Amino acid sequence: MASRTGKTRMARKIRKARKGKARKRKEQNKGTTPKFPIHID
């Protein structure tokens, strides 16, 4: 049986890895370059 400390450490690691997944996926799909007008001079 895993120790309580081990479980806690693993849970924290998993939570940390999951943070920002939605944002990362959204940026990957949409692209991270900001929209800007293209001027042809």
Secondary structure, DSSP 8 states (H G I E B T S, - for coil): ---HHHHHHHHHHHHHHHTTHHHHHHHHHH-SS--------
